[in-house]
Amino acid sequence: MRKPKLSKVVIAIAITKLLTSCGGTIPEESSSEAISSNKAFSVEEILEMVAAENDITRTLYTKGIVGAGKKQGLKFDEDWQDDEVEAGPLPALFLRGISSDIRKSSVPLGLYLGSDFPINASNKLEGKQAELFKKIKANQKPQFFYDESQKLHTAMFADMAMAAPCVNCHNDHKNTTKKDWKLGDVMGATTWQYPSDSLSYKEAIGVLNAYRNGTKAVYNAYLAEIANFKNSKKPNIGKLWPSKGFNLPTAEVFIDSVRKLTSYKSLEVLVKKGAPVASN
């Protein structure tokens, strides 16, 4: 007997609950079993979805925390985790922290940032990625390919200079190889990798949660760093943002703001195909 097809409304309700609980996963035994097992999405769709979340998250951090925070006297440094440095992570370091946390998870998602003019020489794009980056710089469209050497499906997305703090930091850095960056430039490429060419709903949720958990982990690490400040004034940690004074939002407030900005688009991707039909 063929089981009835689950409606998009039912799927939307189920996935919305997952999206609004950072770190949530689909239960192994539930009415969403058909959703969790069917390979419903291409890897390109899911990597585009998480890349869009990353763009919004990094823009919020760069403008709302780093940009506004510097105006209030907060400091940000590439060596922010050193004992003698009392500062927060620069946007690129924030991304690196997310990547590091994802690697600790069970989700086989790769994330890193590269450029043709990197501050850190190890981040210089080479080979196939350097070729495709020329196209990204020309039209700002994502590029997808299968990396034979690593056996990974790879997606590259333009990393834009969207905020003054990024431009100023790269132009003024002692190790910079380019000093004339300006707003709107394609500064590099955010690269994502995944081993499978298709994902189930459960796997797609796993990718999204791995990224969100990484965001929360890095932001919490920043707050923990502040708690250990000995020589610097500590900002007020609560509901207010730096735009309102010498403040920083709690991790919950920051992540909630990210979810409000990103969940609709992610939910749209996850429910647009409806649920698979399961049969006995």
SULUR-V357313 format. One record per residue. SS is DSSP state (2 for helix, 1 for strand, 0 for the rest). PSI is psi in whole degrees, 0 to 359 (999 if undefined). Layout:
BEGIN
SS_PSI, SS_PSI
END
This chain:
BEGIN
0_138, 1_128, 0_149, 0_148, 0_131, 0_138, 0_159, 2_331, 2_315, 2_316, 2_315, 2_317, 2_315, 2_314, 2_325, 2_319, 2_322, 2_319, 2_329, 0_0, 0_96, 0_123, 0_357, 0_153, 0_158, 0_131, 0_148, 0_323, 0_107, 0_178, 0_349, 0_20, 2_319, 2_322, 2_318, 2_340, 2_336, 0_135, 1_86, 1_339, 1_146, 1_155, 2_328, 2_318, 2_316, 2_323, 2_326, 2_321, 2_312, 2_330, 2_323, 2_320, 2_319, 2_319, 2_315, 2_317, 2_313, 2_324, 2_318, 2_316, 2_316, 2_313, 2_313, 2_332, 2_303, 2_306, 2_307, 2_326, 2_320, 2_324, 2_336, 2_354, 0_2, 0_148, 0_149, 1_138, 0_149, 0_339, 0_35, 0_338, 0_357, 0_145, 0_324, 0_355, 0_126, 0_89, 0_175, 1_172, 0_137, 0_160, 2_318, 2_325, 2_329, 2_316, 2_319, 2_323, 2_320, 2_314, 2_317, 2_319, 2_322, 2_319, 2_335, 2_345, 0_176, 0_358, 0_124, 0_56, 1_127, 1_144, 1_129, 1_166, 1_133, 1_166, 1_164, 0_347, 0_64, 0_154, 0_319, 0_119, 2_331, 2_346, 2_10, 1_130, 0_138, 0_165, 2_226, 2_320, 2_322, 2_322, 2_309, 2_332, 2_330, 2_321, 2_320, 2_318, 2_329, 2_320, 2_357, 0_19, 0_145, 0_153, 1_136, 1_140, 1_164, 1_120, 1_102, 0_323, 0_327, 0_352, 0_47, 1_137, 1_130, 1_138, 1_132, 1_134, 1_144, 1_132, 1_107, 1_152, 0_90, 0_349, 0_148, 2_321, 2_323, 2_313, 2_310, 2_318, 2_314, 2_322, 2_326, 2_351, 0_141, 0_334, 0_10, 0_147, 0_8, 0_124, 0_10, 0_33, 0_148, 0_162, 0_136, 0_348, 0_150, 1_106, 1_337, 1_199, 1_134, 1_123, 1_132, 1_144, 1_147, 1_143, 0_335, 0_152, 0_352, 1_155, 1_149, 1_172, 2_318, 2_317, 2_323, 2_316, 2_322, 2_319, 2_313, 2_315, 2_324, 2_318, 2_313, 2_321, 2_323, 2_319, 2_313, 2_320, 2_317, 2_319, 2_320, 2_324, 2_323, 2_314, 2_324, 2_324, 2_317, 2_320, 2_335, 0_5, 0_134, 0_330, 0_355, 0_149, 0_135, 0_133, 0_160, 1_129, 1_118, 1_224, 0_344, 0_154, 0_167, 2_335, 2_343, 2_9, 0_199, 0_71, 1_161, 1_141, 1_153, 0_168, 2_321, 2_317, 2_317, 2_310, 2_323, 2_321, 2_320, 2_313, 2_320, 2_327, 2_335, 2_334, 2_324, 2_312, 2_320, 2_319, 2_321, 2_319, 2_317, 2_336, 2_356, 0_336, 0_357, 0_187, 0_152, 0_157, 0_125, 0_141, 1_156, 0_999
END
